[in-house]
Amino acid sequence: MKKSFEELNNKMIDIFVNEKWIIKEMYQQINEHLTPDFSVEDWLTLHEKAIHGDLLSMQMLIGLWKRKVYPYLKPEIKKIVQEDN
């Protein structure tokens, strides 16, 4: 059964709040290896605004992810991401 947008958004907010250290570590690695011009704080701020409903931030986060991160993910990680969609 598909979850509603609200359920998914609430889960994303919960993960962001309770597991922020994991997300921060992920963005640290992305910053170091893929986006030296976009800081960890930039990623975290954009992520937080996006999950709290800022549509422009959502678009920017998705766009940056697709252009700067997704192409460099290992095939097995891409498979997991595709299965979740």
VOBA-1610 file (N, C-alpha, C; in pm, whole numbers, padded with zeros to 5 digits, always signed):
BEGIN
Met+00083-00118+00000Met+00000+00000+00000Met+00088+00125+00000Lys+00054+00219-00087Lys+00132+00342-00095Lys+00101+00433+00023Lys+00204+00495+00071Lys+00186+00590+00181Lys+00150+00726+00123Ser+00077+00802+00200Ser+00040+00936+00157Ser+00163+01027+00163Phe+00155+01136+00091Phe+00263+01234+00092Phe+00289+01281+00235Glu+00183+01305+00309Glu+00198+01354+00446Glu+00271+01252+00534Glu+00238+01124+00518Glu+00306+01020+00596Glu+00454+01015+00563Leu+00485+01020+00433Leu+00625+01018+00391Leu+00699+01141+00441Asn+00636+01256+00431Asn+00700+01380+00475Asn+00725+01376+00625Asn+00629+01328+00702Asn+00648+01318+00847Asn+00761+01223+00881Lys+00773+01113+00806Lys+00882+01019+00828Lys+01017+01084+00796Met+01022+01162+00686Met+01146+01231+00650Met+01186+01332+00758Ile+01090+01404+00812Ile+01119+01500+00918Ile+01171+01426+01042Asp+01105+01317+01076Asp+01147+01237+01192Asp+01291+01187+01175Ile+01322+01135+01058Ile+01458+01086+01030Ile+01558+01202+01040Phe+01522+01317+00981Phe+01612+01432+00983Phe+01641+01476+01127Val+01539+01479+01210Val+01555+01524+01348Val+01631+01421+01431Asn+01593+01294+01420Asn+01649+01191+01507Asn+01779+01129+01456Glu+01804+01139+01329Glu+01925+01079+01271Glu+02010+01183+01198Lys+02007+01305+01247Lys+02077+01415+01179Lys+02226+01387+01164Trp+02285+01316+01258Trp+02429+01288+01250Trp+02460+01203+01126Ile+02371+01112+01089Ile+02393+01029+00970Ile+02383+01116+00845Ile+02281+01198+00841Ile+02261+01286+00726Ile+02378+01383+00714Lys+02423+01436+00828Lys+02537+01529+00826Lys+02663+01458+00773Glu+02684+01335+00816Glu+02800+01259+00768Glu+02791+01234+00617Met+02670+01201+00570Met+02651+01180+00426Met+02684+01308+00349Tyr+02632+01421+00397Tyr+02660+01547+00328Tyr+02807+01588+00341Gln+02873+01547+00448Gln+03016+01573+00462Gln+03093+01501+00351Gln+03058+01376+00328Gln+03123+01298+00222Gln+03091+01356+00083Ile+02968+01396+00063Ile+02929+01456-00065Ile+03006+01585-00087Asn+03016+01667+00018Asn+03090+01792+00008Asn+03236+01768-00025Glu+03299+01676+00045Glu+03441+01650+00025Glu+03472+01593-00114His+03386+01507-00165His+03417+01435-00288His+03346+01484-00413Leu+03232+01550-00395Leu+03152+01584-00514Leu+03115+01731-00525Thr+03096+01800-00414Thr+03050+01939-00421Thr+03131+02030-00328Pro+03257+02049-00356Pro+03338+02133-00268Pro+03287+02278-00261Asp+03211+02319-00361Asp+03158+02455-00363Asp+03023+02467-00290Phe+02970+02356-00240Phe+02843+02355-00169Phe+02867+02287-00035Ser+02869+02365+00073Ser+02912+02316+00204Ser+02812+02220+00268Val+02858+02153+00373Val+02772+02065+00452Val+02653+02145+00506Glu+02681+02264+00556Glu+02575+02349+00610Glu+02475+02388+00501Asp+02525+02414+00379Asp+02436+02444+00266Asp+02342+02327+00239Trp+02398+02207+00234Trp+02318+02086+00211Trp+02214+02068+00321Leu+02257+02080+00447Leu+02166+02059+00560Leu+02053+02163+00561Thr+02086+02287+00535Thr+01985+02393+00532Thr+01885+02367+00420Leu+01935+02333+00303Leu+01847+02305+00190Leu+01758+02185+00219His+01815+02080+00275His+01741+01959+00311His+01631+01991+00412Glu+01665+02065+00515Glu+01568+02098+00619Glu+01454+02183+00563Lys+01486+02282+00482Lys+01381+02365+00422Lys+01290+02281+00332Ala+01351+02190+00258Ala+01274+02105+00166Ala+01175+02016+00241Ile+01220+01952+00349Ile+01129+01861+00421Ile+01024+01936+00500His+01045+02065+00519His+00943+02145+00587His+00853+02219+00489Gly+00860+02182+00360Gly+00762+02230+00265Gly+00802+02342+00171Asp+00927+02388+00175Asp+00970+02493+00083Asp+00990+02431-00055Leu+00899+02463-00147Leu+00900+02398-00279Leu+01026+02430-00359Leu+01074+02552-00351Leu+01197+02588-00423Leu+01315+02508-00370Ser+01322+02493-00238Ser+01429+02412-00179Ser+01419+02267-00223Met+01296+02215-00231Met+01277+02077-00279Met+01331+02062-00420Gln+01295+02155-00506Gln+01341+02149-00645Gln+01493+02159-00653Met+01551+02249-00575Met+01696+02265-00575Met+01765+02140-00523Leu+01713+02082-00415Leu+01772+01962-00356Leu+01768+01846-00455Ile+01654+01826-00517Ile+01640+01718-00615Ile+01732+01743-00734Gly+01736+01866-00782Gly+01822+01899-00896Gly+01969+01877-00866Leu+02013+01925-00751Leu+02154+01906-00712Leu+02186+01758-00696Trp+02095+01685-00632Trp+02115+01542-00611Trp+02129+01471-00746Lys+02039+01500-00839Lys+02041+01433-00970Lys+02167+01465-01050Arg+02212+01590-01042Arg+02328+01632-01121Arg+02462+01602-01055Lys+02469+01622-00925Lys+02598+01618-00856Lys+02626+01489-00780Val+02523+01415-00740Val+02543+01299-00654Val+02504+01168-00723Tyr+02383+01161-00770Tyr+02330+01034-00824Tyr+02420+00970-00930Pro+02476+01047-01023Pro+02560+00984-01126Pro+02683+00911-01069Tyr+02724+00944-00949Tyr+02844+00886-00890Tyr+02816+00777-00786Leu+02689+00747-00764Leu+02655+00640-00670Leu+02691+00504-00730Lys+02726+00411-00645Lys+02754+00275-00689Lys+02625+00213-00741Pro+02636+00123-00839Pro+02516+00061-00897Pro+02423-00004-00794Glu+02480-00066-00692Glu+02395-00130-00591Glu+02316-00029-00509Ile+02372+00090-00489Ile+02299+00196-00418Ile+02190+00252-00509Lys+02223+00270-00637Lys+02121+00317-00732Lys+02003+00221-00737Lys+02031+00093-00731Lys+01924-00007-00734Lys+01832+00009-00613Ile+01889+00031-00496Ile+01810+00050-00375Ile+01724+00177-00388Val+01782+00284-00438Val+01709+00410-00456Val+01593+00388-00553Gln+01618+00319-00662Gln+01513+00296-00761Gln+01403+00209-00704Glu+01437+00110-00623Glu+01337+00022-00563Glu+01248+00099-00466Asp+01304+00198-00398Asp+01225+00277-00303Asp+01129+00371-00373Asn+01156+00401-00499Asn+01066+00489-00574Asn+00965+00403-00638
//
